[in-house]
Amino acid sequence: MLEKVLIANRGEIALRIIRACKELGIATVAVYSEADRDSLHVRFADEAVCIGPPAVGSSYLNIPRIISAAEVTASDAIHPGYGFLAENTSFAEICLANGVQFIGPSAQMISLMGDKAVAKVTMQKTGVPVIPGSDGNLEDVSQARRLAGEIGYPVMLKAAAGGGGRGMRIVREEGGVENAFDMARAEAEAGFGSGELYLEKYLDHPRHIEVQVLGDQYGEMIHLGERECSIQRRHQKLIEESPSPAVDTELRQQICQSAVTGAKSIGYQSAGTVEFLLDKDGNFYFMEMNTRIQVEHPVTELVSSIDLIKEQIRLAGGEPMRCRQSDIKLHGHAIECRINAEDPDKSFLPNPGHITSFHVPGGPGIRVDTHAYAGYEIPPYYDSLLAKVITHGSNREEALGRMERALEEFVVEGVKTTITFHQRVITNPDFRKGQFDTGFLERFG
């Protein structure tokens, strides 16, 4: 078992990891920028080290300073959380070179799945269904035009090293290929340091379904069911739930087994998420694999009763999987709403500032993951995620009812938040019926 873990992250996920470590009897080290000096993860960690000014390049993305903090505090492992360095191959390699355990998969796994085009080819070889498209990265715009003509429009140009909706362009007709290619490549180079693109058939209004997997270094691989992540804005997830209202028992078995087959074929170790697109006819296609813990992991924890952060840490410490697939019993329904410090009435404009009042909801079946509190100053330098409200019930209707109550009880004053937006979605008749897809918010307005 690991003895001391440094958390190379901030906000609610840093606090979440600290709590898991405390329950495992592991000492914790928080790193923080000058802007996060008053953050709760700094207060509740056993030790804390300032690693630089507010800019992420000088702090949370500054690998030498993070490694130095680990050395100074004699940390034997680093948990990257999500975002920042969580899927950075070089960081995983540097941790290993400095004798610090990276809590996550190997650098090789991150690299293999990090290039979306390579990941697609890898999964296709194992028999996992993939979206028709290019075999690997595109050589030039002429190849993109030729492939689009063969596959049929619309198509999607996507950054090979991308994520979060950046470096993606939909092309609906031949005349738009060149402009979309140039824009996607420029955005990919600016966002990821690589202009490599690949092409896929664009599925109009699919559902976004992902499967949580866990693998150990002894070859054991299990899944913990699927999550529905179709409520998105500009490819950014806003509401997630488990199980999906669109997936029946037979489809669940197929899609989850495909996720396990794909992950096991590459010898994956740690927690990971295999993401699929589901079309209106019930066909599913591999999209990508995220080699880290997800923002939406709590919904899986509530339906499976398994602490994913603890499992991540145990697996990184070399422990074998503590359960087999036959041991996993999923129960009830869970829903998560991401509460951001944004103004939904002004195109979701970020709204950092001083929180004057803060009251979180409670009661049966309600969980709130947050790093905020009354008096907290939301810095303008980072992601605007303020809290995650997660509810669990015996079925979807009960979970939705508890979410309605939780959003009513959640009080945040001093800054604008997306609470009212979530209230509108949760009470929408189509959403209540489970009749939605990734284009829901465009139609919903």
C-alpha positions as CSV (number, residue, x, y, z in Angstrom):
1,M,0.0,0.0,0.0
2,L,1.2,3.5,-0.8
3,E,2.1,5.7,2.2
4,K,1.9,9.3,0.9
5,V,0.1,10.6,-2.2
6,L,0.6,14.0,-3.7
7,I,-2.5,15.3,-5.6
8,A,-1.5,17.2,-8.7
9,N,-4.8,18.9,-9.1
10,R,-7.2,21.4,-7.5
11,G,-10.9,21.9,-6.8
12,E,-13.4,19.3,-6.0
13,I,-11.4,16.4,-7.4
14,A,-8.4,17.2,-5.2
15,L,-10.7,17.2,-2.2
16,R,-12.3,13.9,-3.3
17,I,-8.9,12.2,-3.6
18,I,-7.8,13.5,-0.1
19,R,-10.9,12.0,1.4
20,A,-10.3,8.6,-0.2
21,C,-6.7,8.6,0.9
22,K,-7.7,9.4,4.5
23,E,-10.1,6.4,4.6
24,L,-7.2,4.2,3.3
25,G,-4.8,5.6,6.0
26,I,-2.6,7.3,3.4
27,A,-1.0,10.7,4.0
28,T,-1.7,13.5,1.5
29,V,0.1,16.4,0.0
30,A,-1.7,19.2,-1.8
31,V,-0.1,21.4,-4.4
32,Y,-1.6,24.8,-5.1
33,S,-1.1,28.0,-7.0
34,E,-1.1,31.4,-5.4
35,A,-4.7,31.8,-6.5
36,D,-5.8,28.7,-4.6
37,R,-4.1,29.5,-1.3
38,D,-7.5,29.5,0.4
39,S,-8.9,26.4,-1.3
40,L,-10.3,23.6,0.8
41,H,-7.9,21.0,-0.6
42,V,-5.0,23.0,0.8
43,R,-6.7,23.1,4.2
44,F,-7.6,19.4,4.5
45,A,-4.4,17.8,3.1
46,D,-1.7,16.8,5.6
47,E,0.8,18.9,3.8
48,A,0.6,21.6,1.2
49,V,3.2,23.1,-1.2
50,C,2.7,26.2,-3.3
51,I,4.0,25.5,-6.8
52,G,3.7,28.9,-8.5
53,P,1.5,31.8,-9.7
54,P,-2.1,31.5,-10.9
55,A,-1.3,30.7,-14.6
56,V,-1.6,26.9,-15.1
57,G,1.6,26.8,-17.2
58,S,3.5,28.1,-14.1
59,S,1.7,25.9,-11.6
60,Y,-0.6,22.9,-12.3
61,L,1.1,22.2,-15.6
62,N,4.6,22.8,-14.3
63,I,6.0,19.3,-14.2
64,P,9.4,20.1,-12.6
65,R,7.7,22.0,-9.7
66,I,5.3,19.2,-9.1
67,I,8.0,16.5,-9.1
68,S,10.1,18.7,-6.8
69,A,7.1,19.0,-4.4
70,A,6.9,15.2,-4.4
71,E,10.6,14.8,-3.7
72,V,10.6,17.5,-0.9
73,T,7.6,15.9,0.8
74,A,8.8,12.3,0.3
75,S,5.6,11.4,-1.6
76,D,5.7,7.9,-3.1
77,A,2.9,8.5,-5.5
78,I,1.1,11.2,-7.5
79,H,-2.6,11.2,-8.3
80,P,-3.3,13.5,-11.3
81,G,-7.1,13.7,-10.9
82,Y,-8.7,14.7,-14.2
83,G,-7.7,17.3,-16.7
84,F,-4.3,19.1,-16.4
85,L,-1.7,16.2,-16.4
86,A,-4.0,13.3,-16.1
87,E,-3.4,12.0,-19.6
88,N,0.0,13.4,-20.2
89,T,2.4,10.7,-21.4
90,S,5.5,12.6,-20.5
91,F,4.3,13.3,-17.0
92,A,3.7,9.6,-16.4
93,E,7.1,8.8,-17.7
94,I,8.8,11.4,-15.6
95,C,7.1,10.2,-12.4
96,L,8.4,6.7,-13.1
97,A,11.9,8.0,-13.8
98,N,11.9,9.8,-10.5
99,G,10.7,6.8,-8.5
100,V,7.2,8.1,-7.9
101,Q,4.2,6.0,-8.7
102,F,1.8,7.5,-11.2
103,I,-1.8,6.6,-10.1
104,G,-3.2,5.7,-13.4
105,P,-2.2,3.5,-16.4
106,S,1.2,3.3,-17.8
107,A,2.6,5.9,-20.1
108,Q,2.4,3.4,-22.9
109,M,-1.4,3.0,-22.4
110,I,-1.9,6.7,-22.2
111,S,0.0,7.2,-25.4
112,L,-1.9,4.3,-27.2
113,M,-5.3,5.6,-26.3
114,G,-4.4,9.3,-26.3
115,D,-4.1,9.3,-30.1
116,K,-7.7,8.9,-31.1
117,A,-7.0,7.6,-34.6
118,V,-4.6,4.9,-33.3
119,A,-7.0,4.0,-30.5
120,K,-9.8,3.5,-33.1
121,V,-7.6,1.2,-35.2
122,T,-6.5,-0.7,-32.1
123,M,-10.1,-1.3,-31.0
124,Q,-11.2,-2.3,-34.5
125,K,-8.6,-5.1,-34.5
126,T,-10.2,-6.6,-31.4
127,G,-13.7,-6.7,-33.0
128,V,-15.1,-3.6,-31.2
129,P,-17.5,-1.7,-33.5
130,V,-16.0,1.6,-34.8
131,I,-17.4,4.5,-36.8
132,P,-16.5,4.3,-40.5
133,G,-13.7,6.7,-41.3
134,S,-10.0,7.0,-42.0
135,D,-7.5,4.3,-41.0
136,G,-5.3,6.5,-38.9
137,N,-4.5,10.1,-39.3
138,L,-5.1,12.1,-42.5
139,E,-2.1,12.9,-44.8
140,D,-3.7,16.1,-46.3
141,V,-6.9,17.8,-47.3
142,S,-7.2,15.9,-50.6
143,Q,-7.3,12.6,-48.7
144,A,-10.0,14.0,-46.4
145,R,-12.0,15.1,-49.4
146,R,-11.6,11.6,-51.1
147,L,-12.6,9.7,-48.0
148,A,-15.6,11.9,-47.3
149,G,-16.8,11.2,-50.8
150,E,-16.5,7.5,-50.2
151,I,-18.1,7.4,-46.8
152,G,-20.8,10.0,-47.6
153,Y,-21.6,13.3,-46.0
154,P,-21.8,14.5,-43.3
155,V,-18.4,13.7,-41.8
156,M,-16.5,14.9,-38.8
157,L,-12.8,16.1,-38.8
158,K,-11.3,15.5,-35.3
159,A,-8.0,16.2,-33.7
160,A,-6.1,13.0,-33.1
161,A,-4.7,14.3,-29.8
162,G,-7.9,16.1,-28.9
163,G,-10.7,16.1,-26.3
164,G,-13.3,18.4,-24.8
165,G,-14.8,19.3,-28.2
166,R,-11.7,21.2,-29.5
167,G,-10.3,20.5,-32.9
168,M,-13.6,19.2,-34.3
169,R,-15.5,20.3,-37.4
170,I,-18.6,18.9,-39.1
171,V,-18.5,18.9,-42.9
172,R,-21.9,18.5,-44.6
173,E,-20.8,19.0,-48.2
174,E,-17.7,18.7,-50.4
175,G,-17.2,22.4,-50.6
176,G,-16.7,22.8,-46.9
177,V,-13.8,20.3,-46.5
178,E,-10.9,22.6,-47.1
179,N,-12.0,25.4,-44.7
180,A,-13.0,22.9,-42.0
181,F,-9.7,21.0,-42.4
182,D,-7.6,24.2,-41.9
183,M,-9.7,25.4,-38.9
184,A,-9.6,22.0,-37.2
185,R,-5.9,21.7,-37.7
186,A,-5.1,25.2,-36.4
187,E,-7.3,24.6,-33.3
188,A,-5.7,21.2,-32.7
189,E,-2.2,22.7,-32.9
190,A,-3.1,25.5,-30.6
191,G,-4.8,23.3,-28.1
192,F,-2.8,20.1,-28.1
193,G,0.5,20.9,-29.8
194,S,-0.3,18.6,-32.7
195,G,-2.2,19.3,-35.9
196,E,-2.9,15.6,-36.7
197,L,-6.5,15.0,-37.8
198,Y,-8.6,12.0,-38.6
199,L,-12.0,11.7,-40.3
200,E,-15.2,9.9,-39.2
201,K,-18.7,9.5,-40.5
202,Y,-20.8,12.0,-38.6
203,L,-23.8,10.5,-36.8
204,D,-26.7,13.0,-36.5
205,H,-27.9,13.2,-32.9
206,P,-26.6,10.0,-31.4
207,R,-26.5,9.2,-27.7
208,H,-23.2,9.3,-25.8
209,I,-22.8,6.2,-23.8
210,E,-19.7,5.3,-21.8
211,V,-18.6,2.2,-19.8
212,Q,-16.5,2.3,-16.6
213,V,-13.8,-0.3,-16.5
214,L,-11.2,-1.4,-13.9
215,G,-8.2,-3.5,-14.7
216,D,-5.3,-4.8,-12.5
217,Q,-1.8,-5.9,-13.4
218,Y,-2.7,-9.6,-13.1
219,G,-5.0,-9.6,-16.2
220,E,-8.4,-9.1,-14.4
221,M,-10.8,-6.7,-16.1
222,I,-14.3,-5.8,-15.0
223,H,-17.0,-3.2,-15.9
224,L,-19.3,-1.3,-13.7
225,G,-22.1,-0.6,-16.1
226,E,-22.7,2.3,-18.5
227,R,-23.3,6.0,-18.1
228,E,-25.5,8.2,-20.2
229,C,-23.7,11.5,-21.1
230,S,-25.8,12.9,-23.9
231,I,-26.8,16.2,-22.3
232,Q,-24.0,18.3,-23.7
233,R,-23.2,21.8,-24.7
234,R,-20.4,22.2,-27.4
235,H,-19.3,18.6,-26.6
236,Q,-19.0,19.4,-22.9
237,K,-21.0,17.1,-20.6
238,L,-23.5,18.8,-18.3
239,I,-25.7,16.0,-16.9
240,E,-24.9,12.3,-16.6
241,E,-26.7,9.3,-15.3
242,S,-26.4,5.6,-14.8
243,P,-27.9,3.4,-16.1
244,S,-28.9,4.9,-19.5
245,P,-32.6,5.1,-20.1
246,A,-31.9,4.0,-23.7
247,V,-30.0,0.8,-22.9
248,D,-31.9,-2.4,-22.3
249,T,-30.4,-5.6,-20.7
250,E,-29.3,-7.1,-24.0
251,L,-27.7,-4.0,-25.3
252,R,-26.0,-3.4,-21.9
253,Q,-24.4,-6.8,-22.1
254,Q,-23.1,-6.1,-25.6
255,I,-21.7,-2.7,-25.1
256,C,-20.2,-3.4,-21.7
257,Q,-18.6,-6.6,-23.0
258,S,-17.1,-4.7,-26.0
259,A,-15.6,-2.2,-23.5
260,V,-14.0,-5.0,-21.5
261,T,-12.8,-6.8,-24.6
262,G,-11.2,-3.6,-25.9
263,A,-9.5,-2.6,-22.6
264,K,-8.3,-6.1,-21.9
265,S,-6.8,-6.6,-25.3
266,I,-4.3,-3.8,-24.6
267,G,-3.5,-5.0,-21.1
268,Y,-5.1,-1.9,-19.5
269,Q,-4.5,-1.3,-15.8
270,S,-6.3,1.2,-13.5
271,A,-9.7,2.9,-13.9
272,G,-10.7,3.9,-17.4
273,T,-13.7,4.8,-19.5
274,V,-14.6,3.4,-22.9
275,E,-16.8,5.8,-24.8
276,F,-19.4,4.9,-27.5
277,L,-21.9,6.6,-29.7
278,L,-25.3,5.0,-30.0
279,D,-27.4,5.6,-33.0
280,K,-31.2,5.6,-33.3
281,D,-31.2,2.0,-34.5
282,G,-29.4,0.7,-31.5
283,N,-26.0,0.4,-33.2
284,F,-23.0,1.4,-31.0
285,Y,-19.6,2.5,-32.1
286,F,-16.3,3.0,-30.2
287,M,-15.4,6.7,-30.0
288,E,-12.4,7.0,-27.6
289,M,-11.0,5.8,-24.3
290,N,-10.2,8.1,-21.4
291,T,-7.3,6.8,-19.3
292,R,-8.3,8.6,-16.1
293,I,-11.0,9.1,-13.6
294,Q,-14.0,11.0,-15.1
295,V,-15.8,14.0,-13.7
296,E,-19.0,11.9,-13.7
297,H,-17.5,8.9,-11.8
298,P,-19.9,9.5,-8.7
299,V,-23.0,8.2,-10.6
300,T,-21.2,4.8,-11.1
301,E,-20.1,4.8,-7.4
302,L,-23.7,5.2,-6.3
303,V,-25.1,2.4,-8.4
304,S,-22.2,0.0,-7.8
305,S,-21.3,0.9,-4.2
306,I,-17.6,0.8,-5.3
307,D,-15.3,3.7,-4.4
308,L,-13.5,4.3,-7.7
309,I,-10.8,6.5,-6.3
310,K,-9.9,3.9,-3.6
311,E,-9.8,1.2,-6.3
312,Q,-7.5,3.4,-8.5
313,I,-5.1,3.8,-5.5
314,R,-5.2,0.2,-4.6
315,L,-4.5,-0.9,-8.2
316,A,-1.6,1.5,-8.5
317,G,-0.2,0.0,-5.3
318,G,0.0,-3.4,-7.0
319,E,-3.1,-4.9,-5.3
320,P,-5.2,-7.4,-7.3
321,M,-8.8,-6.7,-8.1
322,R,-10.9,-7.3,-5.0
323,C,-13.9,-8.5,-6.9
324,R,-14.9,-10.4,-10.1
325,Q,-17.6,-9.4,-12.6
326,S,-20.0,-11.9,-11.1
327,D,-19.7,-9.9,-7.8
328,I,-20.9,-6.7,-9.3
329,K,-24.5,-5.9,-8.5
330,L,-25.8,-2.6,-9.9
331,H,-28.7,-1.1,-8.0
332,G,-31.0,1.8,-8.5
333,H,-30.4,4.9,-10.6
334,A,-28.1,7.9,-10.2
335,I,-28.0,11.3,-11.8
336,E,-25.3,14.1,-11.7
337,C,-25.7,17.8,-12.5
338,R,-22.5,19.8,-12.9
339,I,-23.0,23.2,-11.3
340,N,-20.7,25.8,-12.9
341,A,-20.1,29.4,-12.0
342,E,-21.6,30.6,-15.3
343,D,-24.5,32.8,-16.4
344,P,-26.8,30.5,-18.5
345,D,-28.8,33.6,-19.6
346,K,-25.7,35.1,-21.2
347,S,-24.4,32.2,-23.2
348,F,-22.9,30.5,-20.2
349,L,-20.4,33.4,-19.6
350,P,-18.0,32.4,-16.8
351,N,-18.8,34.3,-13.6
352,P,-15.9,34.1,-11.1
353,G,-16.1,36.2,-7.9
354,H,-16.9,36.2,-4.2
355,I,-19.5,33.7,-2.9
356,T,-21.4,35.5,-0.2
357,S,-23.7,32.6,0.8
358,F,-23.5,28.9,0.2
359,H,-25.9,26.2,1.3
360,V,-25.7,22.6,0.0
361,P,-28.7,20.3,-0.2
362,G,-29.0,17.2,1.9
363,G,-31.3,14.3,2.8
364,P,-31.7,10.7,1.6
365,G,-30.0,9.9,-1.7
366,I,-28.2,13.2,-2.2
367,R,-24.4,13.8,-2.5
368,V,-22.6,17.0,-3.3
369,D,-18.9,17.1,-4.3
370,T,-17.6,20.7,-4.0
371,H,-14.6,22.7,-3.0
372,A,-16.7,25.9,-2.5
373,Y,-17.9,27.6,0.7
374,A,-19.4,30.9,1.9
375,G,-16.6,33.5,1.6
376,Y,-14.7,31.6,-1.1
377,E,-13.3,33.6,-4.0
378,I,-13.7,31.8,-7.3
379,P,-10.5,32.5,-9.3
380,P,-10.9,33.4,-13.0
381,Y,-8.0,31.3,-14.1
382,Y,-9.5,27.8,-14.1
383,D,-12.4,25.7,-15.1
384,S,-15.7,27.1,-13.8
385,L,-16.9,23.9,-12.2
386,L,-18.2,24.8,-8.7
387,A,-20.0,21.6,-7.5
388,K,-21.5,18.3,-8.6
389,V,-24.9,17.4,-7.3
390,I,-25.5,13.6,-7.5
391,T,-28.8,11.9,-6.5
392,H,-29.6,8.2,-6.2
393,G,-32.9,6.5,-6.0
394,S,-34.5,3.1,-6.4
395,N,-35.4,4.0,-10.0
396,R,-34.9,7.0,-12.4
397,E,-38.1,8.7,-11.3
398,E,-37.0,8.8,-7.7
399,A,-33.6,10.0,-8.6
400,L,-35.1,12.8,-10.7
401,G,-37.4,13.7,-7.9
402,R,-34.5,14.0,-5.5
403,M,-32.5,16.0,-8.0
404,E,-35.4,18.5,-8.2
405,R,-35.5,18.9,-4.5
406,A,-31.7,19.1,-4.3
407,L,-31.5,21.9,-6.9
408,E,-34.3,23.8,-5.0
409,E,-32.3,23.6,-1.8
410,F,-28.9,24.5,-3.3
411,V,-28.2,28.2,-2.5
412,V,-25.3,30.0,-4.0
413,E,-25.2,33.8,-3.7
414,G,-22.7,36.4,-5.0
415,V,-22.1,34.7,-8.4
416,K,-24.2,33.4,-11.2
417,T,-24.5,29.6,-11.5
418,T,-26.1,27.0,-13.8
419,I,-28.6,25.8,-11.1
420,T,-31.6,27.3,-12.9
421,F,-30.5,25.8,-16.2
422,H,-30.4,22.3,-14.7
423,Q,-33.9,22.9,-13.2
424,R,-35.2,23.6,-16.6
425,V,-33.6,20.5,-18.1
426,I,-34.7,18.2,-15.3
427,T,-38.3,19.2,-15.6
428,N,-38.4,19.1,-19.4
429,P,-41.0,16.5,-20.5
430,D,-38.8,14.8,-23.1
431,F,-35.9,14.6,-20.7
432,R,-38.2,13.0,-18.1
433,K,-39.2,10.4,-20.6
434,G,-35.6,9.6,-21.5
435,Q,-36.1,10.9,-25.0
436,F,-33.0,12.9,-25.8
437,D,-29.6,12.7,-27.5
438,T,-26.5,14.9,-28.0
439,G,-28.6,17.5,-29.9
440,F,-31.1,17.9,-27.1
441,L,-29.9,21.3,-25.9
442,E,-29.8,22.7,-29.4
443,R,-33.5,21.9,-29.8
444,F,-34.3,22.8,-26.2
445,G,-32.6,26.2,-26.5
